[in-house]
Amino acid sequence: MAVVTAVAAGALAAGALAPSAAFASGKPDTVQQSLNALVKDDGLPAALASVKGRDGRTRTYTAGTGNLATGAKPPVDGQIRAGSNTKTFTAVVVLQLVAEGKIGLDEPVETYLPGLLRGDGIDGHTITVRQLLQHTSGLPEYMAAPALADFIPIQFRYFEPRELLDGALAQKAHFAPGTSFEYNNTNYLVAGLLVQKVTGRPVGEEITKRVIDRIGLRHTYFPTPGDTTVHEAHPHGYLSLPDAPPVDYTDMDTSMAWAAGAVVSTNTDLNTFFTALLGGRLLPPAQLAQMRTTVPADPLGPGVRYGLGLQSRPLSCGGLAWGHGGTIVGYRSRGAVTDDGRAANITVTTVPSDDAAHHMSTALDTALCH
């Protein structure tokens, strides 16, 4: 998810840095050095990465401490909460339904969810499905609602999607639909409700059937209601608080994130997902072309553009990388793939400071360019 109010703590006990998994020869590895710096210099508990290079080989990396209570190292390619990478999964399902003729991209939300979107400056007649997926709807952010202001008391609280939506609709629209871009979780909350209305099935089931099982993501799942654990070996995720020890937030009820951010995955599975998506294995050419049609998204970074649940960003070595990234309490991921088959995903185990977040973006560029 994009909106998390926690700030990164000062230097956490990081533990020993894991040796590079990439080169047995001992040659210095820029990705490993980047992860080491995220732990040592930025004070993040752990950093993990999976990188598929031009040679087609996948290399995995870890740095830091996977469990601050025990001092255990992070598991190689451990499961992580993938946050807003979920938006791309949700967008794929919506676009598959478009390809099947069950949803029109430029139809108003009102066509499918009559009466749902109503509020101050908010009207489902004027917001299209495309604008939801593109973050150009003007809907306000449900994560800004008072019920979500403090993460400590809601770690294991279950939220119905409609309850979350009500928190957004109590606010005023941010702009007229189609007139601006604002990254916003509410758009994908509504997209999840749209999937459920059109298919008659839970959005998690549709994501599982149409995406996860279809391309064999063996370490990826959409948590079912009440499932608060991470199923396989994983680094712990931490809520960083000012002037207080970090809070272990690994186990949580992800209903607060739902279709905008609930998926659990691994760095390698995320690389596989985005590679399959860009390679045409999940969408017909027409819908993939729509997904890759972008608008400026400068708030997400220099040169970043946003399509339909998909971001592009320029690389220092030339060309574009396509992916998404995700933030949820305890984890942040940054990842992308290139049209020539390179792929990288990096995850850290607390929401980083702005400086550390910039270092993550630089590390991703390094992983894809070197």
C-alpha positions as CSV (number, residue, x, y, z in Angstrom):
1,M,0.0,0.0,0.0
2,A,1.1,3.5,-0.6
3,V,0.0,5.3,2.6
4,V,1.8,4.1,5.8
5,T,2.3,6.6,8.5
6,A,5.2,4.8,10.3
7,V,8.6,6.4,10.2
8,A,11.8,4.5,9.9
9,A,13.6,4.0,13.2
10,G,17.2,4.8,13.9
11,A,19.9,2.2,13.4
12,L,18.4,-1.2,14.4
13,A,20.5,-4.0,15.5
14,A,21.3,-5.4,12.1
15,G,23.3,-8.5,12.8
16,A,25.9,-10.0,10.5
17,L,25.6,-9.3,6.8
18,A,25.1,-12.3,4.7
19,P,27.8,-13.1,2.2
20,S,27.0,-12.5,-1.5
21,A,25.0,-15.3,-3.1
22,A,26.0,-14.2,-6.5
23,F,29.7,-14.9,-7.1
24,A,31.6,-17.7,-5.6
25,S,34.8,-16.1,-6.8
26,G,34.4,-13.4,-4.2
27,K,34.1,-10.7,-6.8
28,P,32.5,-7.6,-5.3
29,D,28.8,-7.6,-6.1
30,T,27.0,-4.3,-6.5
31,V,23.6,-5.7,-5.5
32,Q,25.0,-7.2,-2.3
33,Q,26.8,-4.0,-1.5
34,S,23.5,-2.1,-2.0
35,L,21.7,-4.4,0.4
36,N,24.5,-4.2,3.0
37,A,24.3,-0.4,2.9
38,L,20.5,-0.4,3.4
39,V,21.1,-2.3,6.6
40,K,24.3,-0.7,7.8
41,D,23.8,2.9,6.7
42,D,20.0,3.2,6.6
43,G,19.3,1.1,9.7
44,L,16.8,-1.3,8.1
45,P,16.4,-4.6,9.9
46,A,16.8,-6.8,6.7
47,A,17.0,-6.5,3.0
48,L,16.4,-9.3,0.4
49,A,16.6,-9.3,-3.3
50,S,16.2,-11.6,-6.4
51,V,17.8,-10.6,-9.6
52,K,17.6,-12.2,-13.1
53,G,20.3,-10.9,-15.2
54,R,21.0,-10.7,-19.0
55,D,22.4,-14.2,-18.8
56,G,19.1,-15.5,-17.6
57,R,20.4,-16.6,-14.2
58,T,18.6,-15.7,-11.0
59,R,20.7,-14.7,-8.1
60,T,19.3,-14.2,-4.6
61,Y,20.7,-12.0,-1.8
62,T,20.1,-11.3,1.9
63,A,21.5,-8.8,4.4
64,G,20.7,-8.0,8.0
65,T,18.6,-9.8,10.6
66,G,15.4,-11.6,9.7
67,N,14.2,-11.8,13.3
68,L,15.3,-9.1,15.8
69,A,14.2,-11.2,18.8
70,T,16.3,-14.2,17.9
71,G,19.0,-12.7,15.7
72,A,18.3,-15.2,12.9
73,K,19.4,-14.3,9.4
74,P,16.7,-13.7,6.7
75,P,15.8,-16.8,4.8
76,V,17.0,-16.8,1.2
77,D,14.1,-15.6,-1.0
78,G,11.7,-15.7,2.0
79,Q,8.1,-14.8,1.7
80,I,7.2,-11.2,2.2
81,R,4.0,-9.2,2.3
82,A,4.0,-7.7,-1.2
83,G,1.8,-4.7,-0.5
84,S,0.7,-2.7,-3.6
85,N,2.2,-5.2,-6.0
86,T,-1.3,-6.6,-5.4
87,K,-2.7,-3.8,-7.5
88,T,-1.2,-5.3,-10.6
89,F,-2.7,-8.7,-9.8
90,T,-6.1,-7.0,-9.4
91,A,-5.7,-4.9,-12.6
92,V,-4.8,-8.1,-14.5
93,V,-8.1,-9.7,-13.4
94,V,-10.1,-6.6,-14.4
95,L,-8.4,-6.5,-17.8
96,Q,-9.1,-10.2,-18.3
97,L,-12.7,-9.5,-17.7
98,V,-12.5,-6.7,-20.2
99,A,-11.1,-9.1,-22.7
100,E,-14.0,-11.4,-22.0
101,G,-16.5,-8.7,-22.7
102,K,-17.8,-8.6,-19.1
103,I,-16.4,-5.1,-18.2
104,G,-15.9,-2.0,-20.4
105,L,-12.8,0.0,-19.6
106,D,-14.5,3.3,-20.3
107,E,-17.8,2.4,-18.7
108,P,-18.7,4.3,-15.6
109,V,-18.4,2.4,-12.3
110,E,-22.1,3.0,-11.8
111,T,-22.9,0.5,-14.6
112,Y,-21.6,-2.3,-12.4
113,L,-21.9,-1.0,-8.9
114,P,-25.0,1.2,-8.9
115,G,-25.3,3.6,-6.1
116,L,-21.9,2.7,-4.5
117,L,-19.9,5.8,-5.2
118,R,-21.7,8.8,-3.7
119,G,-20.2,11.7,-1.7
120,D,-19.0,15.3,-1.8
121,G,-17.9,15.6,-5.4
122,I,-18.1,11.8,-5.8
123,D,-20.4,10.2,-8.3
124,G,-20.1,6.7,-9.8
125,H,-21.7,8.0,-13.0
126,T,-18.6,10.1,-13.7
127,I,-15.8,7.7,-12.8
128,T,-14.7,5.1,-15.3
129,V,-13.1,1.7,-14.7
130,R,-10.0,3.0,-16.5
131,Q,-9.8,5.9,-14.1
132,L,-9.8,3.5,-11.2
133,L,-6.9,1.4,-12.5
134,Q,-5.0,4.5,-13.6
135,H,-5.5,6.5,-10.3
136,T,-7.2,9.4,-12.1
137,S,-10.6,9.0,-10.4
138,G,-10.2,11.7,-7.8
139,L,-11.5,9.4,-5.1
140,P,-10.1,10.2,-1.6
141,E,-7.7,7.9,0.2
142,Y,-9.4,5.5,2.6
143,M,-6.2,5.0,4.5
144,A,-6.6,8.6,5.6
145,A,-9.7,7.7,7.6
146,P,-9.5,8.0,11.4
147,A,-10.0,4.3,12.0
148,L,-6.7,3.7,10.3
149,A,-4.7,6.4,11.9
150,D,-2.9,4.2,14.4
151,F,-1.8,0.7,13.3
152,I,-1.1,-0.7,16.8
153,P,-4.7,-1.4,17.8
154,I,-5.8,-2.7,14.3
155,Q,-3.0,-5.2,13.7
156,F,-5.5,-8.1,14.0
157,R,-8.7,-6.3,13.2
158,Y,-10.9,-7.4,10.3
159,F,-12.3,-4.8,8.0
160,E,-15.1,-5.3,5.5
161,P,-14.2,-3.6,2.2
162,R,-17.4,-1.5,2.5
163,E,-16.3,-0.3,5.9
164,L,-13.0,0.9,4.3
165,L,-14.8,2.5,1.4
166,D,-17.1,4.4,3.8
167,G,-14.0,6.0,5.3
168,A,-13.1,7.3,1.9
169,L,-16.6,8.5,0.9
170,A,-16.8,10.5,4.1
171,Q,-14.1,12.8,2.6
172,K,-14.4,15.2,-0.3
173,A,-13.3,14.2,-3.8
174,H,-9.7,15.3,-4.5
175,F,-10.3,16.4,-8.1
176,A,-12.7,15.9,-11.0
177,P,-12.3,12.5,-12.6
178,G,-9.8,12.4,-15.4
179,T,-8.2,15.7,-14.6
180,S,-5.2,14.7,-12.5
181,F,-3.2,11.7,-11.2
182,E,-3.1,10.7,-7.5
183,Y,-1.9,7.3,-6.4
184,N,-4.6,6.0,-4.1
185,N,-5.7,2.7,-2.5
186,T,-9.4,3.5,-2.7
187,N,-9.3,3.0,-6.5
188,Y,-8.2,-0.6,-6.0
189,L,-10.7,-1.2,-3.2
190,V,-13.4,-0.3,-5.7
191,A,-11.7,-2.5,-8.4
192,G,-11.9,-5.4,-6.0
193,L,-15.6,-4.9,-5.4
194,L,-16.0,-4.6,-9.2
195,V,-14.4,-8.0,-9.7
196,Q,-16.6,-9.6,-7.1
197,K,-19.8,-8.1,-8.6
198,V,-19.0,-9.2,-12.1
199,T,-17.7,-12.7,-11.3
200,G,-19.8,-13.5,-8.2
201,R,-16.6,-14.8,-6.5
202,P,-14.2,-13.3,-3.9
203,V,-11.5,-11.3,-5.5
204,G,-8.8,-13.4,-3.8
205,E,-10.2,-16.5,-5.5
206,E,-10.2,-14.8,-8.9
207,I,-6.6,-13.6,-8.4
208,T,-5.6,-17.1,-7.4
209,K,-7.4,-18.8,-10.3
210,R,-6.6,-16.3,-13.0
211,V,-3.1,-15.3,-12.1
212,I,-1.3,-17.2,-9.3
213,D,-2.3,-20.7,-10.4
214,R,-2.2,-19.9,-14.1
215,I,1.5,-19.1,-14.1
216,G,2.5,-21.4,-11.2
217,L,3.5,-18.9,-8.5
218,R,4.1,-21.6,-5.9
219,H,5.0,-19.2,-3.1
220,T,2.3,-16.5,-3.6
221,Y,-1.1,-16.3,-2.1
222,F,-4.0,-14.0,-1.3
223,P,-4.8,-14.4,2.4
224,T,-8.3,-15.7,3.1
225,P,-10.4,-13.9,5.8
226,G,-8.9,-14.5,9.2
227,D,-5.5,-15.7,8.0
228,T,-3.0,-13.5,9.7
229,T,0.2,-15.5,9.3
230,V,3.0,-15.8,6.6
231,H,2.9,-19.4,5.6
232,E,6.5,-20.2,4.6
233,A,10.0,-19.1,5.8
234,H,10.1,-15.4,6.0
235,P,11.9,-12.4,7.5
236,H,9.9,-10.6,10.2
237,G,8.4,-7.2,9.3
238,Y,8.5,-4.3,11.7
239,L,6.5,-1.2,12.4
240,S,9.0,1.5,13.2
241,L,8.0,4.1,15.9
242,P,9.7,7.3,17.0
243,D,11.5,6.9,20.3
244,A,10.3,3.3,20.8
245,P,11.4,-0.2,19.9
246,P,10.2,-1.5,16.6
247,V,6.9,-3.5,16.8
248,D,6.9,-7.0,15.2
249,Y,4.0,-6.6,12.6
250,T,4.7,-9.8,10.7
251,D,1.4,-11.4,11.6
252,M,-1.5,-9.1,10.7
253,D,-5.0,-9.0,9.3
254,T,-4.5,-7.8,5.8
255,S,-8.2,-7.0,5.2
256,M,-7.1,-3.3,5.7
257,A,-5.2,-3.8,2.4
258,W,-7.4,-6.3,0.5
259,A,-7.4,-5.9,-3.3
260,A,-5.0,-2.9,-2.9
261,G,-2.3,-4.7,-1.0
262,A,-2.9,-8.1,0.7
263,V,-0.8,-10.5,-1.5
264,V,2.0,-12.5,0.1
265,S,4.8,-13.5,-2.3
266,T,8.6,-13.8,-2.7
267,N,11.0,-11.6,-4.6
268,T,11.5,-14.3,-7.2
269,D,7.8,-15.0,-7.6
270,L,7.2,-11.3,-8.2
271,N,9.9,-11.3,-10.9
272,T,8.2,-14.3,-12.4
273,F,4.8,-12.6,-12.3
274,F,5.9,-9.3,-13.9
275,T,8.0,-11.2,-16.5
276,A,4.9,-13.4,-17.5
277,L,2.7,-10.3,-17.6
278,L,5.0,-8.3,-19.8
279,G,5.6,-11.4,-21.9
280,G,1.9,-11.7,-22.8
281,R,1.1,-14.8,-20.8
282,L,-1.7,-13.2,-18.7
283,L,-3.4,-10.7,-21.1
284,P,-4.3,-10.6,-24.8
285,P,-2.2,-8.0,-26.8
286,A,-5.0,-5.4,-26.8
287,Q,-5.4,-5.4,-23.0
288,L,-1.6,-5.5,-22.4
289,A,-1.3,-2.5,-24.6
290,Q,-3.9,-0.6,-22.6
291,M,-2.1,-1.6,-19.4
292,R,1.1,-0.1,-20.8
293,T,-0.5,3.2,-21.9
294,T,0.7,5.6,-19.3
295,V,0.1,9.0,-17.8
296,P,2.8,11.1,-15.9
297,A,3.1,10.0,-12.3
298,D,5.8,12.3,-11.0
299,P,4.9,11.9,-7.3
300,L,6.1,8.3,-7.6
301,G,9.6,9.4,-8.8
302,P,11.5,11.2,-11.5
303,G,10.2,10.1,-14.9
304,V,7.8,7.5,-13.5
305,R,4.6,7.0,-15.5
306,Y,1.5,4.9,-14.6
307,G,-0.6,2.7,-16.8
308,L,-3.3,0.4,-15.6
309,G,-1.9,-1.1,-12.4
310,L,1.6,-0.9,-13.9
311,Q,4.4,1.6,-13.6
312,S,7.3,2.5,-16.0
313,R,10.5,4.1,-14.8
314,P,13.6,5.1,-16.8
315,L,16.8,3.3,-16.1
316,S,20.2,4.9,-15.9
317,C,21.5,2.5,-18.5
318,G,18.7,3.4,-20.9
319,G,15.2,2.1,-21.6
320,L,12.3,1.5,-19.3
321,A,11.7,-0.9,-16.5
322,W,8.1,-2.0,-15.8
323,G,6.7,-3.1,-12.5
324,H,5.0,-1.7,-9.5
325,G,6.3,-2.0,-5.9
326,G,4.5,-2.2,-2.6
327,T,4.3,-0.9,0.9
328,I,2.4,-2.4,3.8
329,V,3.1,-2.2,7.5
330,G,6.4,-4.0,8.0
331,Y,7.6,-4.4,4.4
332,R,8.4,-2.4,1.3
333,S,9.3,-3.8,-2.1
334,R,10.6,-2.2,-5.2
335,G,10.8,-4.2,-8.4
336,A,10.7,-4.1,-12.2
337,V,11.4,-6.1,-15.4
338,T,12.7,-5.0,-18.7
339,D,11.5,-6.0,-22.2
340,D,14.8,-7.9,-22.8
341,G,14.2,-10.2,-19.8
342,R,16.0,-8.6,-16.9
343,A,14.2,-8.6,-13.6
344,A,14.8,-7.5,-10.0
345,N,12.9,-7.2,-6.8
346,I,14.2,-5.8,-3.5
347,T,12.3,-5.9,-0.2
348,V,13.1,-4.4,3.2
349,T,11.5,-5.2,6.5
350,T,10.2,-1.9,7.7
351,V,8.8,1.1,6.0
352,P,12.0,3.1,5.1
353,S,12.7,6.8,5.6
354,D,12.6,9.0,2.4
355,D,16.4,8.7,2.1
356,A,16.4,4.9,2.5
357,A,13.5,4.7,0.0
358,H,15.6,6.6,-2.5
359,H,18.5,4.2,-1.8
360,M,16.1,1.3,-2.6
361,S,15.3,2.9,-5.9
362,T,19.0,3.3,-6.7
363,A,19.6,-0.3,-5.7
364,L,16.9,-1.4,-8.1
365,D,18.5,0.5,-10.9
366,T,21.9,-0.9,-10.0
367,A,20.4,-4.5,-10.1
368,L,18.9,-4.0,-13.5
369,C,21.8,-2.1,-15.1
370,H,24.9,-3.9,-13.8
